[in-house]
C-alpha cells in the first residue's frame, strides 16, 4: 500500500512539474514593455551543433570543439581544470569564436576556485560584419554576469534564475538580460521553445550584433559547464 501511495505521489509530482515547465516563463521586470518579441525555432533542448533561428536571424556554420577535463592529485590536494571551445556564424555575417576555462583546487569534499571567479566561464570574440567582445563569469551561487563591449557601447549581461511567479530559483540560467546604461535592452529566455525580447529600438547593425550574442547564449549549455564531482 505504501509503495502504491508513493508511486501515485511521484507520478502526480512528475505530471505537475511537466505542466509547470511547459508553461513557465522567465521572470521579467513588471514595468517593461517589449518593442518586439521573437519565438526561437530550432533545437529543443538547445545545443551548439543544431541550427537556431528567431526573427530574421539564424545560425549558419556551427563548430563545437567539445570540453576537455583534466585533474591531478598532489598529496591531499586535487587540481582540476576544464576547457571548452566553440564557434558559430550568423546569416548577417558575424562570426562568434568562444571558449572558456574553469579551475578548481579541492581537498576531500571542500573545493575552491583559485581564480576567485576571475577566470571567464565564457569568452567570445565577434568578428566579420560586426565586432565586439563578450565575457561571462560565474559566482559561487552559479549566477553569471559580464559585459559585451563594442566600439560604441558597453552592455551589462546578467543571468536570470527566477521563473515568473516561481518560489525557487533555478541552479542554471533560465535566461539573460542585457542592459545599456542601466536600461534593459534585450532579454533572452532559454526555457521551453525560447524567446528573445527586444525592449529598445536600435540601429540595424546593433541589432545584428545583439542577435549574434543571443544565439550564443541560447546555444550554450551552461549546465554542462558546471563542475561535476570534485577530484578525490
N, C-alpha and C positions, 0 to 999 in steps of 0.2 A: 504493500500500500504506500509506504514511504517513497519507494522508488518511482511509483506511478505519479505521486504528487510532485516529486522533484522533476520528473520528466515534463509534466504539464507546465510547471513554473518556468522551466528552461525554455520550452517551446514558446510560451507566451512572451517571455522576455525577448527571444530572438525575433518574433514577429513584430513586437513593438519597436525594437531597435531598428529593424529593417524599414519599417514605416517612417520612423523619425529621420533616418539617413536619406531616404528618397525624397523627403520634402524639406530637408534642412537648408537653411541659408546662412551665409556668413554674416556676423554682426556688422551693421553699418551705422554711421552717425545718423541720429534721428532727423537732424535738420538738413541733411544733404539731399540734393535733387540732381539726378543724373541727366546730363545732356544727351547721352546715348548709352544704350545697353546692348551688349552683344552676347549671344549664346555661343559657347565653344562647341565646335564639331570635331570629332576625331576620337582619339584613344580615350577609353574609359575603363579602367583607371589610366591616368596619364602616364606616358612613357616617352623617353627621349628618342627612341628609334621608330616612333609611329607619327604619321602626319597630324598636324593640328591646324585648325582654321577658325577665325572669328572675324566678323565684319568683312572687310576687303583684304585682310591679311592672312597669310598662311606660311607654313614652313616649307622649305624646299629640300635641300640636302641635309640629312642629319647623320652625325657620326658620334657614336658612344664608344669611347676607348676603355670604358669599364672602370672598375675600382680595384686598387691594389692595396692589400692589407699586409702588414708585416709586424712582427713582435719578437722581442728577445727578453730573456730573463738574466739578470745580473744580481746574483745573491738573492735577496728577498724582494728586490725591485723588478717590476716588469716595465719595459719600454715598448709602446705601441705606436704605430703610425698608419695612416691611410691616405691614399691619393686617388683622385678621380679626374678625368679629363673628357670634355665633350665639345662638340661644335654643331652649329646649325646655320642655315641661311634662310632668308625670308624672300617672299616674292617681290619685295620692294628694293632688293639689292643690298641688304645688310647682312653681314656675317658676324655671328657671336662665337667667340672662342673662349671656352670656360674651363676652369679647373679649380681644385681646392685641396686643402690639407687639414688633417686633424692629428694632433699629437696627444699622448697620454702617458703619464707615469703612474704606476699602481703598486700597492703593497697589500696583499690579501684582498679584502673587499673594498678597500679605500683607493680612490684614484683622483688625479687632478690633471688639468691641462697646464703644462709648463709654460705655455704662451699666455695664459690667463685671458683667453678669448681674443687675443690679438692676431691669431692666425685665421685668415678668412676661410669660412666653410665653402664659400662660392665666390670666385672672382671671374669676371667676364670682360673681355675687350670687344667692343663693337666697331667694325670697320666696314669699308665699302662705301655705300651710298650715304650712310650716317655713322658718326663716330661718337664714342662715349666709353666710359669705364664704370663697371659695377662691382661692388664689394659687399658681401654679407658676412656678418659674424654672429656666432651663437653664444648666448649667455648660459648660465648654469640652470636656468629654468626652461631651456630649449627655445627661447624666443630668439628670433633673428632680426637684426637691424643692420642698416648700412646706407650707402649712397649710390646714386647714379650721377656721375659727373660728366657734363658735356661742355662744349665750348661756350655755350650761352647760359647754362643753368645748372643748378645742383638740386637733385631730388632726394629727399629722405625716404627710405624704404623701411617699413616695419611689418613684421608678420602678425596676422590675426589668428588667434586661437579660440575665439569665442563664437559659438553659434547664436543666431538670433533667438532670444528667449531661452537660451540654454542655461543650466545651472552650473555646469562644469566646463573647464577649458580642455581643449584637445592638446595632447603632447606634441603633435606635429602641426604645422600651419594648415589652417583651412583656407587661407588666402593671404593677400598682401595689400597694403595701402601705400601709395606713392604721393608724397606731398612736396609742393614747391613753395618756399617761403611760408611754411606752416599752413598752407592751404591745400586741402585734399584735391588731388588732381586725377588720379586713376586708381581703381581697385580691381584686383584680380582674385576671383573666387575659384578655389581648386576642388571643392567637393561636388559630388554628383556630376552633371554634364559640364559644369564650369560656366562662369560668366566673366565678362570684362565690362566694368562700368566706367564711363568717362564723365567726369564731373565738371571739367572746364574746357572751353573752346581753345584749340591750339592750332598753330600752323601745320600744314601737311607734313613737313619734314620732322617736326617734333612728334607728331602722332606716329609716324613710321618708326621712329626710334623707341618710343614707349610701347608700341606694339611688339617690337622685337624683344624688349625686356619682358613683356607679358608672356610671350611664347616660351622664353627661357624658364620663367618661374612656373608656368603651367607644366612644362615637360619634366622638370627636375623632381625626382622622387626624394624629398628631403628625409623621409623616414629611413631610407636606405643609407643615408649619410650619417645617421646617428651611430653611436658606439654600440657594439654588441657586448658580450660578457667580457669582463676585464681579464687580462692575461694572468694566468695562475701558474 
